[in-house]
């Protein structure tokens, strides 16, 4: 396996950090629009606890990502 030089490692870490910031901003913006409260998302709670599992949101994100990866693969072959 090839070793990473410090400059290459720094570029990877910066790219990963920028990617995480972009995902965080996207999630924050989508939550303000009510994206994570779609019909089919499960929410349970009691007096002192709350459990939320976004089933519909996960399916929708999976479909969008599948389509995006398909597009990248389709146009990457040409």
C-alpha positions as CSV (number, residue, x, y, z in Angstrom):
1,X,0.0,0.0,0.0
2,X,1.3,3.5,-0.9
3,X,2.0,5.9,1.9
4,X,0.4,9.3,2.0
5,X,2.7,12.3,2.1
6,X,1.8,15.0,4.6
7,X,0.5,17.3,1.8
8,X,-1.8,14.6,0.4
9,X,-3.1,13.8,3.9
10,X,-3.8,17.5,4.5
11,X,-5.7,17.8,1.3
12,X,-7.8,14.8,2.1
13,X,-8.6,16.1,5.6
14,X,-9.5,19.5,4.3
15,X,-11.8,18.0,1.6
16,X,-13.4,15.7,4.2
17,X,-13.9,18.7,6.6
18,X,-15.5,20.8,3.8
19,X,-17.7,17.9,2.8
20,X,-18.9,17.5,6.4
21,X,-19.6,21.3,6.6
22,X,-21.6,21.1,3.4
23,X,-23.6,18.2,4.6
24,X,-24.3,20.0,7.9
25,X,-25.5,23.1,6.2
26,X,-27.7,21.0,3.9
27,X,-29.2,19.1,6.8
28,X,-29.8,22.3,8.8
29,X,-31.5,24.0,5.8
30,X,-33.6,21.0,5.0
31,X,-34.7,20.7,8.6
32,X,-35.9,24.3,8.6
33,X,-38.0,23.5,5.6
34,X,-39.6,20.5,7.4
35,X,-37.9,17.9,5.4
36,X,-37.3,15.6,8.3
37,X,-41.0,15.6,9.3
38,X,-42.4,13.7,6.4
39,X,-45.4,11.4,6.6
40,X,-44.1,7.9,7.6
41,X,-41.3,9.2,9.8
42,X,-41.6,7.5,13.2
43,X,-41.7,9.5,16.4
44,X,-42.3,8.1,19.9
45,X,-42.0,9.8,23.2
46,X,-42.7,9.8,26.8
47,X,-42.6,12.4,29.6
48,X,-38.8,12.6,29.7
49,X,-37.6,10.9,26.4
50,X,-38.1,11.1,22.7
51,X,-37.2,8.7,19.8
52,X,-37.4,9.8,16.2
53,X,-36.6,7.6,13.2
54,X,-37.0,9.2,9.8
55,X,-38.0,6.2,7.7
56,X,-39.5,8.1,4.8
57,X,-36.7,10.6,4.8
58,X,-34.1,7.7,4.7
59,X,-35.9,6.1,1.7
60,X,-36.0,9.5,-0.1
61,X,-32.4,10.2,0.5
62,X,-31.5,6.7,-0.7
63,X,-33.4,7.1,-3.9
64,X,-31.8,10.5,-4.6
65,X,-28.3,9.2,-3.9
66,X,-28.8,6.1,-6.0
67,X,-29.9,8.3,-8.9
68,X,-26.9,10.6,-8.5
69,X,-24.4,7.7,-8.3
70,X,-26.1,6.2,-11.4
71,X,-25.6,9.5,-13.3
72,X,-22.0,9.7,-12.3
73,X,-21.4,6.2,-13.4
74,X,-23.3,6.7,-16.6
75,X,-21.5,9.8,-17.7
76,X,-18.2,8.6,-16.3
77,X,-18.1,5.8,-18.9
78,X,-18.2,8.1,-21.9
